[in-house]
C-alpha cells in the first residue's frame, strides 16, 4: 500500500461511507392526527430535489384520506429548495380541490425566506404552531 492509497489527511475515506442510500438521513417525516381530525405532517431536514418526492408522496397519501385539515410542520426544515416549493404549491392545489384546509407551520428563515422571495407566501395560511 502506498500513501496515495490512503485518504488525504483529515479527509474521510468516502469509498466506505453509506454509498447505498446517501439521502436517507437528510429528511425525516412523521405524521400525527389530532383529536379534531387535523393531520400534521412534521418535516425535519432538507427539502431539495432528492427529498421532495418523499415529501410529495407522504402529503398525497394524507390528502387521499381527505382530512378536515392538513398541517405541514416545517419548523424543523433547515433548507427549502425550489423542488420543495413546488411540492408545497402542488399540495395547496390538491388540498383546495379536495376542500381540505392546508396550513403551514413556518417559523424559521430557512422556510419563510424562499416563500417570501418567490411571492408564494401569500398562497398559504402560515401559523406558528401554538394556535392549533
N, C-alpha and C positions, 0 to 999 in steps of 0.2 A: 504494500500500500504506500502510495506517495502522498505528500501533503496536498497535492491537487485533488486527491480523492476525498479529502475531508472538507466539511463545511467551513466557510470563512469564519474567522474568529468572531464570536458574538452573533453569528447568524445561525438560525435554526436549520437543521437538516430537513428541508421541505419535502424530500423524497419519501419520508415516512409519516408525514402529518396528514391525517384524515383525507386521503385522496379520493375516497369513495363518495362522500356526501359533504362537501365543504360548506354548504349553506344551511345545514340542519339547525345549527345553533344561532343563526342570525336573526330568526324571528320565532316568537312563541305566541300561540293563540290559546285563549281559554274562553269558555262560554258559560254563562250562568243565566238562570231565569229567576226573576224577582217574583214576589207574591202577587204583584199587579199584572203579571204576564209579560212584562217587558224583558226582552232578551238582551243581554250585554255580551258583546264580544270584546275581550281585552287583548290588545296587541302590544307586545313588548319586543323591541329590537329595531331593525331597519326594514323599511318597506321600499324595495327597489325592484329592478327588472327581474331579479331572481326570486324574490319572495312574494311579489304582488300576486302571482297566480294562486299561491297557497291561501292568501287572504281572500281573494275573489271567490274561490271555491267554498271557503267557510261561510262567507257572507251570503252567497247564493243559497247554500243549504239552509241557513236560518230563514231567509226570505221565503223559501218554498213552504215553510211551516206557517207563514202568514201571522207572525206575532202582532199584537196590538202596536208594539213599539220595538224598534231595534236601536240599541245604543252601541256605538263603536267607541270604545275607550282607547284613545290614542295617547294617553298621558305617559306611557312607557316607551313611546317611539322616539328614537334618537335621530332618525333620518327618514324623511318622506320625499321620495323622488317622484319624477313625472309618472312613472308606472303606478305608483301608489295613489297619486292624484286621480289618474284615470279610473282606478278601481273605485275610489270614493264617488266620483261622478256617475259611473255606471250603476253603482249601488243606489245612489239617490234616485236615479231614473226608474230603476226596478222597484224600489220601495214605493215611489209615488204611484206607479201603475198598479201596484197591489194594495194601495191605500194603507200602507204601513208607515207610521211616523218614524222618521230617522233623526237621530241626534248624535252629535259627535262630542266626546269629551276631549277637548284640545286645550291643554294647559301649558304646553312648552313651546318655545320659539321654534324648535325643530319642526313642529307641525303647523303652527299658526303662520309663520313667515311664508312658506310656499303657498299656502292658501290665500294669503293677502296679496302677494306679488302677482299671482295669476288671476286675481279677481274672483276666484272660486269661493271665497269665504262666504259670500252673500247667498250661495246656493244652499247653505247648511244652517241648521239650528245648532249653535255651539252652546254647550253647558259646561259648568266647571266640575261636575261630578258630585257635588254636595246637594244639589237641588232636585235629586231624583226621588 
